[in-house]
Amino acid sequence: MSVITGVDTLDSVTKKLLTQGQQLLGAKPRFWGRYFKKPGDGVYKPKSEAPLLRDNAIALLPIARQTKNVAGDAKLGAKDAKANVEAFIGAVGADHLAGQGKEFLMFLDVEGTEENPSLSPDYYKGWAGALVAESRKSSGDRFTILPAVYGRTKDDDTWTAIANAVANGAEPCNGAWVARGHLCAAPNPATFETAFLTPDVPLAFPVLIWQFKLDCPPDKQTFDLDMLNPEAKASKFLLDRLATP
């Protein structure tokens, strides 16, 4: 089975970035990760980005970005989730999303570094619960945004926090997006390197995406390069829960 690859960027999608992303991957991206924080944050620009993604059949992969907050309490997690939902639905449109499916994934960005902490069980519980509740409320029960988590393969604290939160009644995590990169100058991996990318902490959910290169600069922009889990059930689960703007 051929690998399915995509990119994620902090920078807005442009024609130039589309070309650069394709050059880095060696194929057109099938999905593009972009950040959502709160309504009006201006990170994702739907007027300019949506037509480019739509015309190139590239799915939008939403990332909830409040990395300095994720060690906080449940109240903060719930507050952030409400803002994430409002930002995403506001940018894409409730009617547009409802016309594409009943479930969508959103990945919580957890960096697990000295500057940006690992995830706490309480924050995950508040964030995941509010993500589900607010998306149903905002869509009139037409669709649900499901919680998933981006984290570093070796961030044991984050993967353990999710397990502890779920054991204490939190919404289940629907998938992991793991970061463990090769050097930018190295050839892109030809396969999903399961032993290399899988966390040491046992997961009760699948690894859906592997971020195999981080912060690779073709110019003044930087790209992260990603690969879908090639297992048919996992890749279908993800792709069926991404929206085309």
ChimeraX commands (.cxc) that place a marker at each C-alpha (Angstrom):
marker #1 position 0.00,0.00,0.00 radius 0.5
marker #1 position 1.37,3.41,-0.94 radius 0.5
marker #1 position 1.94,5.84,1.89 radius 0.5
marker #1 position -0.35,8.85,2.36 radius 0.5
marker #1 position 1.51,11.98,3.35 radius 0.5
marker #1 position 0.72,15.54,4.34 radius 0.5
marker #1 position 2.19,18.59,6.00 radius 0.5
marker #1 position 1.49,20.99,8.83 radius 0.5
marker #1 position 2.58,24.60,9.00 radius 0.5
marker #1 position 2.22,27.64,11.20 radius 0.5
marker #1 position 2.29,29.76,8.02 radius 0.5
marker #1 position -0.81,30.28,5.91 radius 0.5
marker #1 position -1.32,28.10,2.85 radius 0.5
marker #1 position -0.30,29.86,-0.36 radius 0.5
marker #1 position 0.42,28.73,-3.91 radius 0.5
marker #1 position 4.12,28.95,-3.10 radius 0.5
marker #1 position 3.73,26.80,0.00 radius 0.5
marker #1 position 1.69,24.25,-1.97 radius 0.5
marker #1 position 4.56,23.90,-4.42 radius 0.5
marker #1 position 7.14,23.69,-1.65 radius 0.5
marker #1 position 5.13,21.12,0.29 radius 0.5
marker #1 position 4.83,18.94,-2.78 radius 0.5
marker #1 position 8.57,19.21,-3.40 radius 0.5
marker #1 position 9.39,18.20,0.17 radius 0.5
marker #1 position 7.03,15.22,0.13 radius 0.5
marker #1 position 7.60,14.17,-3.46 radius 0.5
marker #1 position 3.81,14.12,-3.86 radius 0.5
marker #1 position 0.89,16.48,-3.35 radius 0.5
marker #1 position -0.14,16.64,0.33 radius 0.5
marker #1 position -3.37,14.78,1.08 radius 0.5
marker #1 position -3.93,16.79,4.26 radius 0.5
marker #1 position -2.64,20.05,5.76 radius 0.5
marker #1 position -2.45,20.75,9.47 radius 0.5
marker #1 position -3.42,24.27,10.54 radius 0.5
marker #1 position -3.90,25.83,13.96 radius 0.5
marker #1 position -7.05,27.04,15.71 radius 0.5
marker #1 position -7.02,28.81,19.06 radius 0.5
marker #1 position -9.92,31.21,19.47 radius 0.5
marker #1 position -12.39,33.09,17.27 radius 0.5
marker #1 position -10.75,35.82,15.25 radius 0.5
marker #1 position -7.20,34.70,16.06 radius 0.5
marker #1 position -6.24,35.13,12.40 radius 0.5
marker #1 position -3.97,32.09,12.31 radius 0.5
marker #1 position -6.02,30.21,9.72 radius 0.5
marker #1 position -7.27,32.55,6.99 radius 0.5
marker #1 position -10.29,30.90,5.36 radius 0.5
marker #1 position -10.77,33.44,2.58 radius 0.5
marker #1 position -7.33,32.80,1.10 radius 0.5
marker #1 position -6.52,29.28,2.32 radius 0.5
marker #1 position -9.81,27.43,1.85 radius 0.5
marker #1 position -9.96,27.84,-1.96 radius 0.5
marker #1 position -6.40,26.55,-2.34 radius 0.5
marker #1 position -7.03,23.51,-0.17 radius 0.5
marker #1 position -10.39,22.79,-1.78 radius 0.5
marker #1 position -9.16,23.18,-5.38 radius 0.5
marker #1 position -6.26,20.82,-4.68 radius 0.5
marker #1 position -8.38,18.23,-2.83 radius 0.5
marker #1 position -6.37,18.69,0.38 radius 0.5
marker #1 position -8.16,18.03,3.65 radius 0.5
marker #1 position -7.84,20.44,6.55 radius 0.5
marker #1 position -6.37,18.89,9.70 radius 0.5
marker #1 position -7.36,21.09,12.70 radius 0.5
marker #1 position -4.92,21.54,15.58 radius 0.5
marker #1 position -5.96,23.12,18.90 radius 0.5
marker #1 position -3.09,25.37,19.90 radius 0.5
marker #1 position -2.68,26.58,23.47 radius 0.5
marker #1 position 0.54,24.78,24.30 radius 0.5
marker #1 position 1.38,26.70,27.49 radius 0.5
marker #1 position -2.01,25.85,29.04 radius 0.5
marker #1 position -2.08,22.06,28.74 radius 0.5
marker #1 position -0.71,21.39,32.23 radius 0.5
marker #1 position -3.62,23.35,33.70 radius 0.5
marker #1 position -6.87,22.30,35.34 radius 0.5
marker #1 position -10.16,21.04,33.91 radius 0.5
marker #1 position -11.76,24.48,33.96 radius 0.5
marker #1 position -9.01,25.91,31.77 radius 0.5
marker #1 position -9.22,22.91,29.45 radius 0.5
marker #1 position -12.95,23.40,29.01 radius 0.5
marker #1 position -12.55,27.13,28.36 radius 0.5
marker #1 position -9.90,26.49,25.71 radius 0.5
marker #1 position -11.98,23.78,24.04 radius 0.5
marker #1 position -14.94,26.11,23.69 radius 0.5
marker #1 position -12.69,28.66,21.99 radius 0.5
marker #1 position -11.17,25.97,19.73 radius 0.5
marker #1 position -14.62,24.81,18.62 radius 0.5
marker #1 position -15.79,28.36,17.95 radius 0.5
marker #1 position -12.64,29.12,15.95 radius 0.5
marker #1 position -12.89,25.98,13.81 radius 0.5
marker #1 position -16.62,26.12,13.13 radius 0.5
marker #1 position -16.44,29.85,12.57 radius 0.5
marker #1 position -13.72,29.41,9.96 radius 0.5
marker #1 position -15.17,26.42,8.11 radius 0.5
marker #1 position -18.91,26.88,8.71 radius 0.5
marker #1 position -21.36,24.68,10.57 radius 0.5
marker #1 position -23.49,24.00,7.49 radius 0.5
marker #1 position -20.43,23.15,5.41 radius 0.5
marker #1 position -19.17,20.72,8.05 radius 0.5
marker #1 position -22.58,19.13,8.55 radius 0.5
marker #1 position -22.73,18.46,4.82 radius 0.5
marker #1 position -19.52,16.42,5.00 radius 0.5
marker #1 position -20.00,14.17,7.98 radius 0.5
marker #1 position -21.13,13.58,11.54 radius 0.5
marker #1 position -17.71,13.37,13.19 radius 0.5
marker #1 position -14.49,15.33,12.85 radius 0.5
marker #1 position -11.16,15.05,14.64 radius 0.5
marker #1 position -9.24,17.84,16.35 radius 0.5
marker #1 position -5.74,17.27,17.71 radius 0.5
marker #1 position -4.63,19.00,20.89 radius 0.5
marker #1 position -1.09,20.31,20.45 radius 0.5
marker #1 position 1.12,19.12,23.34 radius 0.5
marker #1 position 4.80,19.90,22.92 radius 0.5
marker #1 position 6.17,18.41,26.15 radius 0.5
marker #1 position 9.29,20.60,26.27 radius 0.5
marker #1 position 10.88,22.90,28.84 radius 0.5
marker #1 position 9.06,25.86,27.29 radius 0.5
marker #1 position 5.72,24.11,26.75 radius 0.5
marker #1 position 4.61,21.49,29.31 radius 0.5
marker #1 position 3.30,17.97,29.04 radius 0.5
marker #1 position -0.43,17.34,29.34 radius 0.5
marker #1 position -2.17,17.00,32.71 radius 0.5
marker #1 position -5.04,14.53,33.26 radius 0.5
marker #1 position -7.35,17.31,34.49 radius 0.5
marker #1 position -6.74,19.53,31.48 radius 0.5
marker #1 position -7.37,16.67,29.07 radius 0.5
marker #1 position -10.61,15.75,30.85 radius 0.5
marker #1 position -11.91,19.32,30.71 radius 0.5
marker #1 position -10.78,19.90,27.14 radius 0.5
marker #1 position -12.07,16.63,25.70 radius 0.5
marker #1 position -15.45,16.85,27.41 radius 0.5
marker #1 position -16.06,20.43,26.35 radius 0.5
marker #1 position -14.87,19.76,22.79 radius 0.5
marker #1 position -17.57,17.13,22.36 radius 0.5
marker #1 position -20.30,19.08,24.17 radius 0.5
marker #1 position -19.63,22.45,22.52 radius 0.5
marker #1 position -19.39,21.01,19.01 radius 0.5
marker #1 position -22.73,19.28,19.41 radius 0.5
marker #1 position -24.29,22.44,20.83 radius 0.5
marker #1 position -22.85,24.71,18.15 radius 0.5
marker #1 position -23.91,22.40,15.34 radius 0.5
marker #1 position -27.39,21.68,16.66 radius 0.5
marker #1 position -26.34,18.07,17.21 radius 0.5
marker #1 position -25.49,17.66,13.54 radius 0.5
marker #1 position -21.87,16.70,14.17 radius 0.5
marker #1 position -19.33,16.05,16.91 radius 0.5
marker #1 position -15.69,17.12,17.09 radius 0.5
marker #1 position -13.77,14.24,18.64 radius 0.5
marker #1 position -10.66,14.71,20.80 radius 0.5
marker #1 position -7.26,13.45,19.67 radius 0.5
marker #1 position -3.75,14.40,20.82 radius 0.5
marker #1 position -0.50,15.44,19.15 radius 0.5
marker #1 position 2.57,14.69,21.24 radius 0.5
marker #1 position 6.16,13.58,21.13 radius 0.5
marker #1 position 6.76,9.84,21.03 radius 0.5
marker #1 position 8.98,10.03,24.12 radius 0.5
marker #1 position 6.67,12.27,26.17 radius 0.5
marker #1 position 5.59,9.51,28.55 radius 0.5
marker #1 position 3.93,12.02,30.89 radius 0.5
marker #1 position 1.43,13.07,28.24 radius 0.5
marker #1 position 0.44,9.56,27.16 radius 0.5
marker #1 position 0.12,8.50,30.81 radius 0.5
marker #1 position -2.02,11.57,31.57 radius 0.5
marker #1 position -4.52,10.61,28.87 radius 0.5
marker #1 position -4.82,7.08,30.24 radius 0.5
marker #1 position -5.34,8.39,33.77 radius 0.5
marker #1 position -7.92,10.92,32.64 radius 0.5
marker #1 position -9.95,8.36,30.70 radius 0.5
marker #1 position -9.79,5.96,33.65 radius 0.5
marker #1 position -11.41,8.74,35.67 radius 0.5
marker #1 position -14.27,9.36,33.28 radius 0.5
marker #1 position -12.83,11.59,30.56 radius 0.5
marker #1 position -13.93,11.32,26.94 radius 0.5
marker #1 position -11.74,8.72,25.22 radius 0.5
marker #1 position -8.89,9.88,23.03 radius 0.5
marker #1 position -9.61,8.91,19.43 radius 0.5
marker #1 position -6.06,8.80,18.15 radius 0.5
marker #1 position -2.47,9.96,18.47 radius 0.5
marker #1 position -0.35,12.07,16.17 radius 0.5
marker #1 position 3.21,11.37,17.24 radius 0.5
marker #1 position 6.35,13.39,16.60 radius 0.5
marker #1 position 9.70,11.68,16.30 radius 0.5
marker #1 position 11.67,13.10,13.44 radius 0.5
marker #1 position 14.47,12.19,11.10 radius 0.5
marker #1 position 16.93,14.82,9.93 radius 0.5
marker #1 position 15.57,17.14,7.28 radius 0.5
marker #1 position 18.46,16.24,4.96 radius 0.5
marker #1 position 17.69,12.51,5.21 radius 0.5
marker #1 position 15.51,10.77,2.59 radius 0.5
marker #1 position 11.83,10.63,3.47 radius 0.5
marker #1 position 10.94,7.26,5.02 radius 0.5
marker #1 position 9.29,4.82,2.65 radius 0.5
marker #1 position 7.29,3.05,5.36 radius 0.5
marker #1 position 5.51,3.72,8.64 radius 0.5
marker #1 position 8.33,2.92,11.07 radius 0.5
marker #1 position 6.20,1.47,13.84 radius 0.5
marker #1 position 8.97,0.51,16.27 radius 0.5
marker #1 position 10.61,3.93,15.94 radius 0.5
marker #1 position 7.48,6.07,16.31 radius 0.5
marker #1 position 5.38,4.18,18.89 radius 0.5
marker #1 position 5.39,5.56,22.46 radius 0.5
marker #1 position 6.70,3.36,25.27 radius 0.5
marker #1 position 3.46,3.93,27.20 radius 0.5
marker #1 position 0.75,1.48,26.02 radius 0.5
marker #1 position -1.99,3.36,24.17 radius 0.5
marker #1 position -5.68,2.51,24.17 radius 0.5
marker #1 position -6.07,4.26,20.81 radius 0.5
marker #1 position -4.28,4.05,17.46 radius 0.5
marker #1 position -1.36,6.13,16.25 radius 0.5
marker #1 position -3.03,7.77,13.27 radius 0.5
marker #1 position -0.26,10.09,12.07 radius 0.5
marker #1 position 3.54,10.11,12.31 radius 0.5
marker #1 position 5.34,13.46,12.08 radius 0.5
marker #1 position 8.57,12.17,10.58 radius 0.5
marker #1 position 10.36,15.47,9.95 radius 0.5
marker #1 position 10.08,18.68,11.98 radius 0.5
marker #1 position 10.86,22.30,11.10 radius 0.5
marker #1 position 12.28,21.65,7.65 radius 0.5
marker #1 position 12.94,24.94,5.83 radius 0.5
marker #1 position 12.73,25.04,2.02 radius 0.5
marker #1 position 12.99,28.83,2.17 radius 0.5
marker #1 position 11.96,31.19,4.95 radius 0.5
marker #1 position 8.96,28.97,5.68 radius 0.5
marker #1 position 9.11,25.83,7.80 radius 0.5
marker #1 position 7.25,22.58,7.25 radius 0.5
marker #1 position 6.57,19.51,9.35 radius 0.5
marker #1 position 6.13,16.39,7.24 radius 0.5
marker #1 position 3.61,13.71,8.17 radius 0.5
marker #1 position 2.59,10.18,7.20 radius 0.5
marker #1 position -0.68,8.38,7.84 radius 0.5
marker #1 position -0.78,5.00,9.47 radius 0.5
marker #1 position -1.09,2.72,6.40 radius 0.5
marker #1 position -3.36,0.24,8.20 radius 0.5
marker #1 position -6.59,0.55,6.26 radius 0.5
marker #1 position -8.90,0.93,9.25 radius 0.5
marker #1 position -6.74,3.65,10.83 radius 0.5
marker #1 position -6.25,5.69,7.66 radius 0.5
marker #1 position -9.94,5.51,6.77 radius 0.5
marker #1 position -10.93,6.53,10.28 radius 0.5
marker #1 position -8.79,9.66,10.02 radius 0.5
marker #1 position -9.57,10.67,6.44 radius 0.5
marker #1 position -13.31,10.21,6.97 radius 0.5
marker #1 position -13.10,12.68,9.88 radius 0.5
marker #1 position -11.27,15.52,8.16 radius 0.5
marker #1 position -13.09,18.29,6.35 radius 0.5
marker #1 position -12.35,19.81,2.99 radius 0.5
marker #1 position -12.85,23.56,3.40 radius 0.5
marker link #1:1,2 radius 0.2
marker link #1:2,3 radius 0.2
marker link #1:3,4 radius 0.2
marker link #1:4,5 radius 0.2
marker link #1:5,6 radius 0.2
marker link #1:6,7 radius 0.2
marker link #1:7,8 radius 0.2
marker link #1:8,9 radius 0.2
marker link #1:9,10 radius 0.2
marker link #1:10,11 radius 0.2
marker link #1:11,12 radius 0.2
marker link #1:12,13 radius 0.2
marker link #1:13,14 radius 0.2
marker link #1:14,15 radius 0.2
marker link #1:15,16 radius 0.2
marker link #1:16,17 radius 0.2
marker link #1:17,18 radius 0.2
marker link #1:18,19 radius 0.2
marker link #1:19,20 radius 0.2
marker link #1:20,21 radius 0.2
marker link #1:21,22 radius 0.2
marker link #1:22,23 radius 0.2
marker link #1:23,24 radius 0.2
marker link #1:24,25 radius 0.2
marker link #1:25,26 radius 0.2
marker link #1:26,27 radius 0.2
marker link #1:27,28 radius 0.2
marker link #1:28,29 radius 0.2
marker link #1:29,30 radius 0.2
marker link #1:30,31 radius 0.2
marker link #1:31,32 radius 0.2
marker link #1:32,33 radius 0.2
marker link #1:33,34 radius 0.2
marker link #1:34,35 radius 0.2
marker link #1:35,36 radius 0.2
marker link #1:36,37 radius 0.2
marker link #1:37,38 radius 0.2
marker link #1:38,39 radius 0.2
marker link #1:39,40 radius 0.2
marker link #1:40,41 radius 0.2
marker link #1:41,42 radius 0.2
marker link #1:42,43 radius 0.2
marker link #1:43,44 radius 0.2
marker link #1:44,45 radius 0.2
marker link #1:45,46 radius 0.2
marker link #1:46,47 radius 0.2
marker link #1:47,48 radius 0.2
marker link #1:48,49 radius 0.2
marker link #1:49,50 radius 0.2
marker link #1:50,51 radius 0.2
marker link #1:51,52 radius 0.2
marker link #1:52,53 radius 0.2
marker link #1:53,54 radius 0.2
marker link #1:54,55 radius 0.2
marker link #1:55,56 radius 0.2
marker link #1:56,57 radius 0.2
marker link #1:57,58 radius 0.2
marker link #1:58,59 radius 0.2
marker link #1:59,60 radius 0.2
marker link #1:60,61 radius 0.2
marker link #1:61,62 radius 0.2
marker link #1:62,63 radius 0.2
marker link #1:63,64 radius 0.2
marker link #1:64,65 radius 0.2
marker link #1:65,66 radius 0.2
marker link #1:66,67 radius 0.2
marker link #1:67,68 radius 0.2
marker link #1:68,69 radius 0.2
marker link #1:69,70 radius 0.2
marker link #1:70,71 radius 0.2
marker link #1:71,72 radius 0.2
marker link #1:72,73 radius 0.2
marker link #1:73,74 radius 0.2
marker link #1:74,75 radius 0.2
marker link #1:75,76 radius 0.2
marker link #1:76,77 radius 0.2
marker link #1:77,78 radius 0.2
marker link #1:78,79 radius 0.2
marker link #1:79,80 radius 0.2
marker link #1:80,81 radius 0.2
marker link #1:81,82 radius 0.2
marker link #1:82,83 radius 0.2
marker link #1:83,84 radius 0.2
marker link #1:84,85 radius 0.2
marker link #1:85,86 radius 0.2
marker link #1:86,87 radius 0.2
marker link #1:87,88 radius 0.2
marker link #1:88,89 radius 0.2
marker link #1:89,90 radius 0.2
marker link #1:90,91 radius 0.2
marker link #1:91,92 radius 0.2
marker link #1:92,93 radius 0.2
marker link #1:93,94 radius 0.2
marker link #1:94,95 radius 0.2
marker link #1:95,96 radius 0.2
marker link #1:96,97 radius 0.2
marker link #1:97,98 radius 0.2
marker link #1:98,99 radius 0.2
marker link #1:99,100 radius 0.2
marker link #1:100,101 radius 0.2
marker link #1:101,102 radius 0.2
marker link #1:102,103 radius 0.2
marker link #1:103,104 radius 0.2
marker link #1:104,105 radius 0.2
marker link #1:105,106 radius 0.2
marker link #1:106,107 radius 0.2
marker link #1:107,108 radius 0.2
marker link #1:108,109 radius 0.2
marker link #1:109,110 radius 0.2
marker link #1:110,111 radius 0.2
marker link #1:111,112 radius 0.2
marker link #1:112,113 radius 0.2
marker link #1:113,114 radius 0.2
marker link #1:114,115 radius 0.2
marker link #1:115,116 radius 0.2
marker link #1:116,117 radius 0.2
marker link #1:117,118 radius 0.2
marker link #1:118,119 radius 0.2
marker link #1:119,120 radius 0.2
marker link #1:120,121 radius 0.2
marker link #1:121,122 radius 0.2
marker link #1:122,123 radius 0.2
marker link #1:123,124 radius 0.2
marker link #1:124,125 radius 0.2
marker link #1:125,126 radius 0.2
marker link #1:126,127 radius 0.2
marker link #1:127,128 radius 0.2
marker link #1:128,129 radius 0.2
marker link #1:129,130 radius 0.2
marker link #1:130,131 radius 0.2
marker link #1:131,132 radius 0.2
marker link #1:132,133 radius 0.2
marker link #1:133,134 radius 0.2
marker link #1:134,135 radius 0.2
marker link #1:135,136 radius 0.2
marker link #1:136,137 radius 0.2
marker link #1:137,138 radius 0.2
marker link #1:138,139 radius 0.2
marker link #1:139,140 radius 0.2
marker link #1:140,141 radius 0.2
marker link #1:141,142 radius 0.2
marker link #1:142,143 radius 0.2
marker link #1:143,144 radius 0.2
marker link #1:144,145 radius 0.2
marker link #1:145,146 radius 0.2
marker link #1:146,147 radius 0.2
marker link #1:147,148 radius 0.2
marker link #1:148,149 radius 0.2
marker link #1:149,150 radius 0.2
marker link #1:150,151 radius 0.2
marker link #1:151,152 radius 0.2
marker link #1:152,153 radius 0.2
marker link #1:153,154 radius 0.2
marker link #1:154,155 radius 0.2
marker link #1:155,156 radius 0.2
marker link #1:156,157 radius 0.2
marker link #1:157,158 radius 0.2
marker link #1:158,159 radius 0.2
marker link #1:159,160 radius 0.2
marker link #1:160,161 radius 0.2
marker link #1:161,162 radius 0.2
marker link #1:162,163 radius 0.2
marker link #1:163,164 radius 0.2
marker link #1:164,165 radius 0.2
marker link #1:165,166 radius 0.2
marker link #1:166,167 radius 0.2
marker link #1:167,168 radius 0.2
marker link #1:168,169 radius 0.2
marker link #1:169,170 radius 0.2
marker link #1:170,171 radius 0.2
marker link #1:171,172 radius 0.2
marker link #1:172,173 radius 0.2
marker link #1:173,174 radius 0.2
marker link #1:174,175 radius 0.2
marker link #1:175,176 radius 0.2
marker link #1:176,177 radius 0.2
marker link #1:177,178 radius 0.2
marker link #1:178,179 radius 0.2
marker link #1:179,180 radius 0.2
marker link #1:180,181 radius 0.2
marker link #1:181,182 radius 0.2
marker link #1:182,183 radius 0.2
marker link #1:183,184 radius 0.2
marker link #1:184,185 radius 0.2
marker link #1:185,186 radius 0.2
marker link #1:186,187 radius 0.2
marker link #1:187,188 radius 0.2
marker link #1:188,189 radius 0.2
marker link #1:189,190 radius 0.2
marker link #1:190,191 radius 0.2
marker link #1:191,192 radius 0.2
marker link #1:192,193 radius 0.2
marker link #1:193,194 radius 0.2
marker link #1:194,195 radius 0.2
marker link #1:195,196 radius 0.2
marker link #1:196,197 radius 0.2
marker link #1:197,198 radius 0.2
marker link #1:198,199 radius 0.2
marker link #1:199,200 radius 0.2
marker link #1:200,201 radius 0.2
marker link #1:201,202 radius 0.2
marker link #1:202,203 radius 0.2
marker link #1:203,204 radius 0.2
marker link #1:204,205 radius 0.2
marker link #1:205,206 radius 0.2
marker link #1:206,207 radius 0.2
marker link #1:207,208 radius 0.2
marker link #1:208,209 radius 0.2
marker link #1:209,210 radius 0.2
marker link #1:210,211 radius 0.2
marker link #1:211,212 radius 0.2
marker link #1:212,213 radius 0.2
marker link #1:213,214 radius 0.2
marker link #1:214,215 radius 0.2
marker link #1:215,216 radius 0.2
marker link #1:216,217 radius 0.2
marker link #1:217,218 radius 0.2
marker link #1:218,219 radius 0.2
marker link #1:219,220 radius 0.2
marker link #1:220,221 radius 0.2
marker link #1:221,222 radius 0.2
marker link #1:222,223 radius 0.2
marker link #1:223,224 radius 0.2
marker link #1:224,225 radius 0.2
marker link #1:225,226 radius 0.2
marker link #1:226,227 radius 0.2
marker link #1:227,228 radius 0.2
marker link #1:228,229 radius 0.2
marker link #1:229,230 radius 0.2
marker link #1:230,231 radius 0.2
marker link #1:231,232 radius 0.2
marker link #1:232,233 radius 0.2
marker link #1:233,234 radius 0.2
marker link #1:234,235 radius 0.2
marker link #1:235,236 radius 0.2
marker link #1:236,237 radius 0.2
marker link #1:237,238 radius 0.2
marker link #1:238,239 radius 0.2
marker link #1:239,240 radius 0.2
marker link #1:240,241 radius 0.2
marker link #1:241,242 radius 0.2
marker link #1:242,243 radius 0.2
marker link #1:243,244 radius 0.2
marker link #1:244,245 radius 0.2
view
